[in-house]
Every structure is written in C-alpha cells, then in structure tokens.
Amino acid sequence: QQQAATPAPSFSEGGARSRVSESVHTQVGSMIEQVMEVCGCSREAAERAVEAAGPGGVDLAVDLVLSTMSTHTSLPSGFDAPPQPAKLVCLVRKDLGMGTGKVAAQVAHGALAAYRAAVRRRDAGDASVPFRSWEEGGEPTVVLGVEDEAQLDGLLAQAEARGLPTERVADAGRTEVAAGSVTVGTIGPANNSEIDVVTGGLSLL
C-alpha cells in the first residue's frame, strides 16, 4: 500500500520556527550583555559563561565569571600578571522616586564626575586608579539601586575606608527633587573585586 507523502511545512510553520529562533537568540544576547555589565568581562568570557550556565541563567553565569576572575594562576618568570578587570558603579537612591529620564541624567552626572576625578588622579601620577584597565575593558559601568540616603552614605563610607574613589551628585532642585538632595553616589573606577566587597549585596536598578 502506497503511503501518503508527508506534507512539507507550511510557510506559517516555518515563520513560527524563525520567530522562536530569533526570540531565543535575542534572550541569549541580552543575558550576555548583562553578564558583561555586571562582571566587566569580555564578550567571549560572557558567552562561555552563559553557555555553561544553561538553565541557571544570568545569576549562575555571573557566578561562573567571578569565580574564574578570582582564580589566580602563576605566570612564567619575566611575564607580568594581566591587569584585573575594573568598573565604575553608580548607586541610585530609590526612595526619591525619580523618573527614568531623571535617573539617566543623574547617573550621567555621576559617571562624568567619577571620570574627571580619575583623570586628575592619573595625571597626578596616582597609580592606584586602574584607569587604563577600565578604559581598555570598555569602561564598564554598573547601575545599582539603594533604598535611601542612609544606605548610600554607609556604602560610600565603606568604599572610602578601603581607599576606593567616590563621588556624590547633589541635585540643583529644578525639577523632581529638592535642591541639595544627593541622588547618586559613585564608586570607582576600581578593581571589580574591591568594589564587590562593598556593593555585592545590591541589585541592578
């Protein structure tokens, strides 16, 4: 008995598969970008971590990258250790209820202030600022949320006690918040591992 030929996939079926594939690709790309932002690592390292994490998602991928960064291997004599990855962290007060545009503007003010301070320290010969490592790594900048001014002050004080550079942004009070309100604090640019000791318990804004 002759079997009926299997019908070829319809155009709509092929289109559905294409859309699913595109959606998965977009999700993976977003995960890779998040890992790069949080860890300040290369795209290649983020891709490997996301692939290895599988269903574990971004959190596991970040843990994998950070654990790799914390593993030190000895180098042959005559070779310098590669610079540690560096980043800048911006801490945004959530209690002020700032709109998206306002937050973006305040983070920009903070990042510029931190950058200018880092340039001044570099030009003054301060070798403690990993400015070159930060620039060559793509100037990773992470935005985290804090509950209120008290938490912000406490974290900045911890950073300063560890010798990390910090900046504060005080608003002019022309739009959403009262004049003089500290809206954003920054830590860095500094080595990832040093900043993570202070901000490791915070979440992305």
C-alpha positions as CSV (number, residue, x, y, z in Angstrom):
1,Q,0.0,0.0,0.0
2,Q,1.4,3.3,-1.0
3,Q,2.0,5.7,1.9
4,A,0.9,9.3,1.6
5,A,3.8,11.8,1.3
6,T,4.4,13.8,4.4
7,P,3.3,17.4,3.7
8,A,6.0,20.0,3.6
9,P,5.9,22.6,6.4
10,S,3.7,25.4,5.5
11,F,5.0,28.9,5.3
12,S,3.4,29.8,8.6
13,E,5.1,26.9,10.4
14,G,8.5,28.0,9.0
15,G,7.8,31.5,10.0
16,A,6.9,30.4,13.6
17,R,10.2,28.5,13.9
18,S,12.1,31.5,12.6
19,R,10.4,33.8,15.2
20,V,11.1,31.3,18.0
21,S,14.8,31.1,17.0
22,E,15.1,34.8,16.8
23,S,13.5,35.2,20.2
24,V,15.9,32.7,21.8
25,H,18.9,34.4,20.1
26,T,17.7,37.8,21.5
27,Q,17.3,36.4,25.0
28,V,20.8,34.9,24.9
29,G,22.2,38.2,23.6
30,S,20.6,40.0,26.5
31,M,22.0,37.6,29.0
32,I,25.5,38.0,27.6
33,E,25.2,41.8,27.8
34,Q,24.0,41.6,31.4
35,V,27.0,39.4,32.4
36,M,29.4,41.7,30.7
37,E,27.9,44.7,32.5
38,V,27.9,43.1,36.0
39,C,31.3,41.5,35.7
40,G,33.2,43.9,33.5
41,C,34.4,40.9,31.5
42,S,35.0,40.3,27.7
43,R,32.2,39.3,25.5
44,E,34.0,35.9,24.8
45,A,34.1,35.2,28.6
46,A,30.4,36.2,29.0
47,E,29.4,33.9,26.1
48,R,31.2,30.9,27.6
49,A,29.6,31.5,31.0
50,V,26.1,31.8,29.6
51,E,26.6,28.6,27.6
52,A,27.9,26.8,30.6
53,A,25.2,28.2,32.9
54,G,22.3,26.8,30.7
55,P,19.0,26.9,32.6
56,G,20.8,28.5,35.6
57,G,20.5,31.8,33.8
58,V,22.3,35.1,34.4
59,D,22.9,34.6,38.1
60,L,24.8,31.4,37.6
61,A,26.7,32.8,34.6
62,V,27.8,35.8,36.7
63,D,29.0,33.4,39.5
64,L,31.0,31.4,36.9
65,V,32.7,34.5,35.6
66,L,33.5,35.9,39.0
67,S,34.9,32.6,40.2
68,T,37.1,32.5,37.2
69,M,38.3,36.0,37.9
70,S,39.2,35.1,41.5
71,T,41.3,32.2,40.5
72,H,45.0,33.2,40.3
73,T,47.5,31.2,38.3
74,S,51.2,31.6,38.4
75,L,52.9,33.0,35.4
76,P,56.3,32.2,33.9
77,S,59.2,34.3,35.1
78,G,59.5,37.6,33.2
79,F,55.8,37.9,32.5
80,D,53.6,40.5,34.2
81,A,50.2,39.5,35.5
82,P,47.3,40.8,33.4
83,P,45.5,43.8,34.8
84,Q,42.4,43.0,36.9
85,P,39.1,44.0,35.4
86,A,37.8,47.3,36.6
87,K,34.5,49.0,36.7
88,L,32.6,52.1,37.8
89,V,29.5,51.6,40.0
90,C,26.7,54.2,40.2
91,L,24.4,53.9,43.3
92,V,20.9,55.4,42.7
93,R,18.5,56.3,45.6
94,K,15.2,54.6,45.0
95,D,13.3,56.5,47.7
96,L,13.4,59.7,45.7
97,G,11.0,58.2,43.1
98,M,12.9,59.8,40.2
99,G,11.6,59.2,36.7
100,T,13.6,57.3,34.1
101,G,14.9,60.4,32.4
102,K,15.9,62.0,35.8
103,V,17.7,58.8,36.8
104,A,19.6,58.7,33.5
105,A,20.6,62.4,33.9
106,Q,21.8,61.9,37.5
107,V,23.8,58.7,36.6
108,A,25.4,60.7,33.7
109,H,26.4,63.4,36.1
110,G,27.9,60.8,38.5
111,A,29.8,59.0,35.8
112,L,31.3,62.2,34.4
113,A,32.3,63.3,37.9
114,A,34.0,59.9,38.5
115,Y,35.7,60.0,35.1
116,R,37.1,63.5,35.6
117,A,38.3,62.7,39.1
118,A,40.0,59.5,37.8
119,V,41.7,61.5,35.0
120,R,43.0,64.1,37.6
121,R,44.4,61.3,39.8
122,R,46.0,59.5,36.8
123,D,47.6,62.8,35.5
124,A,48.9,63.4,39.1
125,G,50.7,60.1,38.9
126,D,48.4,58.1,41.2
127,A,48.9,54.5,40.2
128,S,46.2,53.2,42.5
129,V,43.5,54.1,39.9
130,P,43.2,51.3,37.3
131,F,42.3,53.8,34.6
132,R,43.9,52.0,31.7
133,S,42.4,48.7,32.6
134,W,38.9,50.3,32.9
135,E,39.3,52.1,29.5
136,E,40.6,49.1,27.7
137,G,37.8,47.0,29.1
138,G,35.2,49.2,27.5
139,E,34.7,51.4,30.6
140,P,32.2,49.0,32.3
141,T,29.6,51.0,34.3
142,V,27.1,49.3,36.6
143,V,24.0,51.0,38.0
144,L,22.7,49.6,41.3
145,G,19.8,50.7,43.5
146,V,20.0,51.7,47.2
147,E,17.0,52.2,49.5
148,D,17.7,55.7,50.8
149,E,20.4,58.3,51.7
150,A,21.4,56.4,54.8
151,Q,22.3,53.3,52.9
152,L,24.0,55.3,50.2
153,D,26.1,57.2,52.8
154,G,27.0,53.9,54.5
155,L,28.2,52.3,51.3
156,L,30.2,55.3,50.2
157,A,31.9,55.4,53.7
158,Q,32.8,51.7,53.4
159,A,34.3,52.4,50.0
160,E,36.3,55.4,51.2
161,A,37.6,53.4,54.2
162,R,39.0,50.9,51.7
163,G,40.7,53.6,49.7
164,L,38.2,53.5,46.8
165,P,37.4,56.7,44.9
166,T,33.9,58.0,45.4
167,E,31.7,60.9,44.2
168,R,28.3,62.3,45.1
169,V,25.8,64.0,42.9
170,A,23.7,66.8,44.6
171,D,20.7,67.9,42.6
172,A,20.1,71.6,41.8
173,G,16.4,71.1,42.6
174,R,15.0,72.5,39.4
175,T,12.7,69.6,38.6
176,E,11.8,66.5,40.6
177,V,13.7,66.6,43.9
178,A,14.6,69.2,46.5
179,A,17.7,71.3,46.0
180,G,20.8,69.7,47.5
181,S,19.4,66.2,47.5
182,V,22.1,63.6,47.0
183,T,20.7,61.5,44.2
184,V,23.6,59.3,43.1
185,G,26.9,58.1,44.6
186,T,29.7,56.5,42.6
187,I,32.5,54.1,43.5
188,G,35.4,53.6,41.2
189,P,36.7,53.2,38.6
190,A,38.4,50.4,40.7
191,N,39.1,46.7,40.5
192,N,35.9,44.6,40.4
193,S,36.9,42.5,43.3
194,E,37.4,45.5,45.6
195,I,34.1,47.2,44.7
196,D,32.2,43.9,45.0
197,V,33.2,43.7,48.7
198,V,31.2,46.9,49.2
199,T,28.3,46.5,46.7
200,G,28.0,42.8,46.3
201,G,24.6,42.6,48.1
202,L,22.9,45.1,45.9
203,S,20.7,44.5,42.8
204,L,20.7,46.2,39.4
205,L,18.4,49.1,39.2
